[in-house]
């Protein structure tokens, strides 16, 4: 559903607590949110658990009448905060986090190959692992989740200009990491 009008209608229905519309919204976003979370936690089971929590939190916010201006940005913000909470609760050292590698399902491998042309998947993943969290997050939102600069700015709570600079620096750092690997 890439039709902006259809998405706006769906968003309005979700905001009005239409459970059927929420189901459609879930179907539309579950893969994107899961992928966003997976690349942050590097664990299939943790990513699945956190993804479920994200949609539960979203539905609770809708049911409680919370004002949501941009549902797309709002769900990514919930996902981002849920990942932060996950790391706060687990308090894993950075080395442990980097060493936890789960096998990536073929579907996600194909998505990465489409998004990052001519690069070896393992090199790109290693390059992403070594990036600062803010760089990794910006790259995932822009190139894997295909969000606009404006949406990323809403999610990260930054200006559009700051997001452009962040993406430029993130891509530069990723290229340097990949060059170091090769």
N, C-alpha and C positions, 0 to 999 in steps of 0.2 A: 504494500500500500504506500506508494511514493507520491500519490496525489495529495497535495497540501490541503485541499478542501476536504477530502475524505478524512484525513488525519485530524483536522480541526473539529469536524463533526464528532469523530470518535472520542477525541479529548473532552469535548463538551459533555458527551454522554457519560464518560467515566467520572467527570467532575460532579455530575448529577446522580452519582451512585448507581448507575445502571450496571448490574453485575454481568449481563451478557456482553456489554461493550467492554467491561474490564477483562473478560475472557479473551476477546479479540485483541485488546491491547497487550495482554500477556503473550498471546501467540506471536504478535508482531515484534515484541521486545525481548522475549526470554533469551533467545540466542545471542543477541547483542549484549545484553547485560551479563549473561554467563561468560561470554568471551572477555568482556572488559574485566570482570572479576578474576577469571582464570589466569589471565596474564599478570595479575597483581599477586596472586597467592600461590600459583604453580602447583595446585593440588585439585584434582577433579572433585573429590568428595567435599573438600572445603568450599570450592567454588559453587557446587550444587547447593550446599546448605546456605551459604550467604545469599545466593540468588533467590532462594525461597524466602528468606527473611526480608529481602528487599521488596518483593511484591507484597508480602504481608504488611510491612510498614507502610507501603504506598496505599494499600486498601484501608488501613487504619486511619491514615491522614485524610483520605477521601471521606470515610464514614464520619470522622470527627468534624468535618466541615472546614478543614484547613484551606486557606486560599492558595491556589496553585495557578500561577500565571502561565508558566511554560512547563507542561507535563513532561516533555522530553528532558529538559534540563533538570527538572525536579527528581526524576527517577535515577538519572546518572549521579546526582548529588547524594541521594540515598545510598546508591551502590558504593560510591567513593567513601562516604562516611562509615559504611558497614565494613569495608576493608580496613579502614583505620582502626575501628573498634576491634576487629578480629586480631590485628597485630598487637593492640594494647592488651587484650585479654591473654593472648598466647605468649607475649613477651619473648619471642624467639630471637636469638642473636642473628645478625645479618648473615653470617657465614652459613648457618643452618638453613635460612630461607633460600639462599642461593643454591644450596646443594639439593634441595627437594625438587627433583624433576619427576614429573609424571609423563607418561606417554601422551602425546597430543593426538586426539582422534583425527581420522583421515579428513573429516569435514573441515575441521579447523586448519589442518595442514593445507588443504586446497585454498581456503580463503587467504591464508598468508601468502601462498605462492602467487595468487592473483594480485595481491596488494603490493608485494615487494618483489618486483620483477628482477630476474637475473642474479639474485642473491641466493646463496645456500641457506636453507632454512635454519640449520643448526648454527651457522655463523650469525645470522640475524638474531636468533633467540639469545645466543651468548652475548651479542652486542647489546640487546635490550636489558639483559640481566644486570649488566654493569653500569647502566645509566642511573642517574639520580631519579628518584621516584617521580618528581614533577615532570621530568623529560619523558619518562616511560609513559606516564599517564597522558600527556599531550599527544604523543605519537599514536597511542592506541585509540584515543578519542577521534583524532583527525583521520587517520589512514585505515584503521580497522573498522571503526564504527561509522566512519564517513560523516561526522558531524561538522557543521559549519563553524567558522571562527566565532560567530556570535553565540552559538549554543555552547561551545567550549568555554567562552568567557563567562557565561552564566553559571556553568557547572563549577568552574574553578574560582569564581568570584574575582575575576580580573577584568581589565579593560581589553578591548579587541586588539589594540596595539601591543599590549603586554603579551597576549596570547601569540600574536604573530612572531614577536621576538623570541618567546619561549620555544615555539615550534622550530624556528630557524636554528637556535642553539641546540635543541634536541636532535635535529637531523644532523647537524655538524658533529655532535658528540657521538651519535650512532655510527656515522661514517668512519670516524676515527677509531671507534671500538672494533668495527669490522675489519678495518685495515690492519689493526694490531693483531687480530686473530689470524688473518691471512699472512 
